[in-house]
Amino acid sequence: MLYVDNLFILYEKSNILHTEELANNIKSRRKILEISQNDLSEMSGIGLRTLKEIERGKGNPTLEVLNKLAEVLGLELLLTIKKVSGN
């Protein structure tokens, strides 16, 4: 649980997109679209090295990077922050 300005961000295992799952989703979508890593890097403005790290599950991408990749791959990025009542 992370406390930020009267908000608690709750991490439930079922609601977290884990690094490995994220990597698999990006790589799988890229392959479905038949886009090379070089092309995705160029189209998204993300460095090739960064993209390769993300696809291997080794990267720690920012929301900005994920959003750029999602736009090119035709994916939607959703972020949910839950407010805890009663405190």
C-alpha positions in Angstrom: 0.0 0.0 0.0 1.3 3.5 -0.9 0.1 6.6 0.9 0.0 9.8 -1.2 -1.8 13.0 -0.1 -4.8 11.3 1.6 -5.0 8.6 -1.1 -4.0 5.0 -0.7 -3.0 3.2 -3.8 -3.9 -0.4 -3.1 -2.0 -3.1 -5.0 -4.0 -6.3 -5.3 -2.3 -9.1 -7.2 -5.2 -9.5 -9.6 -5.1 -5.8 -10.5 -1.4 -5.4 -11.1 0.0 -5.9 -14.6 3.3 -7.6 -13.7 6.4 -6.8 -15.6 6.6 -10.2 -17.3 2.9 -9.9 -18.4 3.5 -6.4 -19.6 6.5 -7.5 -21.6 4.6 -10.4 -23.1 1.7 -8.1 -24.1 3.9 -5.6 -25.9 6.0 -8.2 -27.7 2.9 -10.3 -28.7 1.1 -7.2 -30.1 4.2 -6.1 -31.9 4.5 -9.5 -33.5 0.8 -9.7 -34.4 1.2 -6.4 -36.2 4.4 -7.7 -37.8 6.4 -4.7 -36.6 10.1 -5.1 -35.9 11.7 -3.8 -32.7 13.5 -1.3 -34.9 10.3 0.0 -36.5 8.4 0.2 -33.2 11.3 2.0 -31.6 11.3 4.5 -34.5 7.5 4.9 -34.7 7.1 5.4 -30.9 10.2 7.5 -30.3 11.4 5.0 -27.7 15.1 4.0 -27.8 15.7 0.5 -29.2 17.7 -0.5 -26.1 14.8 0.7 -23.9 12.3 -1.3 -26.0 14.4 -4.4 -25.8 14.7 -4.1 -22.0 10.9 -3.7 -21.7 10.2 -6.7 -23.9 12.6 -8.8 -21.8 10.9 -7.7 -18.7 14.0 -6.0 -17.5 12.9 -2.4 -18.1 11.1 0.0 -15.8 9.1 2.1 -18.2 7.5 5.4 -17.3 3.8 6.0 -18.0 4.9 8.2 -20.8 6.9 5.4 -22.5 4.0 3.0 -22.0 1.6 5.4 -23.5 3.8 6.0 -26.6 4.0 2.2 -27.1 0.3 1.8 -26.6 -0.6 4.4 -29.1 1.6 2.8 -31.8 0.4 -0.7 -31.0 -3.3 0.3 -30.8 -3.6 -0.6 -27.2 -5.3 1.3 -24.3 -3.4 2.1 -21.1 -5.6 2.3 -18.0 -4.6 3.5 -14.6 -6.8 3.2 -11.6 -6.2 4.9 -8.3 -8.6 4.0 -5.5 -9.5 6.4 -2.7 -9.9 4.8 0.7 -12.9 6.2 2.6 -13.1 6.5 6.4 -9.7 7.9 7.2 
